[in-house]
Amino acid sequence: MIHSASDVVLNYLPQLPKNKHFGIGCIGAGFIMADCQLVAYRQAGFNPVAISSRSPENTRKVAARHDISKIYDSYIDLLKDPEVEVLDIAVPPDIQLEVIRNAVKYADHIKGILIQKPMGTSYAEAKEIVSLCEEAGIKLGVNQNMRYDQSIRACKSALDQGFLGLPVFASIDMRAIPHWAPWQEALGFVTLRTMSIHHLDTFRYLFGDPERVFTSVCKDPRTSKKFDHEDGIALYILEYENGFRASSWDDVWTGPSREGAMQDNYINWRVEGTEGTAKGSIGWPFYPDRVPSTLDLTTTQFPGQWIQPRWDEVWFPDAFAGPMAQLLCAVEENCEPEISGKDNLKTMALVDACYLSAKEHRAVEINEITD
C-alpha cells in the first residue's frame, strides 16, 4: 500500500535472465558494439564468446579489450560455431538482411538474434527479416535501447501505476548533435530513421500505436556540408484515436555550436495526464561524460509534492544491457522478446509513414504502410 510520496517506487531496471551464460556471438566491432553493447554486457555478467567484423584488425582490438577469446575473419565462420547460441548483429541496416539470411541456416544452435535499429532500410525489408526468423524458430529482438534509459522506463512505471491518470499530451524536445555514421551518406537518410526512431519507439512503448502522423523536415546546415539529405531537422505530431497527442522536435543542428557559438545541448521530455505530470532529461548528449537521466513526477494523489528519484545509470552504455537481457529471457522462457521483431515492425512502419508525410506534406495513416 502506498501511503505517501516517499513510498513510491518506480521500476526502471530490466529483468535479467536466470542463465547469463548463453554464448553471444558478435558481428560488428564499431562504436555501438565496442563502446556500448560489450561494455554493458560485461557489467551485466553476460557471456560474449566470439566476434567478427569487416576489419580484422579492429576485431582483434575489440576482442582484446573485452576479453573475447574467439575471433573470426569471416562472420560466416562465426555463425557455424556451435558455442554461439545468441547472435548480436551490429552492422549497417542495408547489410542486416544479408546477415539474417545466412544466420537462419544455423537455427540448430542459434536460438536468438539481436538486431540493430533500424531493422533494415524500410518496412518491407524489416518484414522479410521478421519472417525469416519466425520460419527458422529463432527469437528476434531489436536494440531499441532508449526504452531502457532509466527515466523512460521509470515513466512507464508511473503510467502503469496510475500516477498520471489518463495521458493527454507528451513531448520530446531534442537539441543535440548525434554522430552520423559513414553509411548514412550512401543510404541518403539522416535523422528520422536513425535518431527519431528512438523517440517514435519510445512513444509507442509508453502510449501504444498512433493512427496517423504529420511530419515536416528540413536540412541540417552542418550535415549538408558533408552530404546531401532531406531529413536533417525533423518535427512530427502523432495522433491517437482516443485524442491523445504526442510530438517531438528533433533538432540535430542546434545552431552553430560546433562553429564557435556557445553550446546548449539537451534532450528533455514531458508527459501530462489527467492526474499528474512527469518530466525528464536524457543525459546522452553529454557522452562520454556520465550524466544520468532524470525524472520529476507530480501527481494529484500526493498534492503539492515532486517525486524526484535519481539514479547512477546512464543511457550510453548502461541501457544497452536491457535489449540483450530481454532477448535472453525470451530464449530462456521460450516466449516473445519485449522488443520483438514483430512488434518493432510497427515502429518501422511509423518511420516510413514519417518519410511519406514529409514527402507529400500531409498526415499519413499508419495503415497506409502496413496494409
Summary of the structure (lengths in Angstrom):
residues: 371
radius of gyration: 20.4
end to end distance: 45.6
largest distance: 61.2
contacts: 1311
relative contact order: 0.17
helix: 39%
strand: 22%
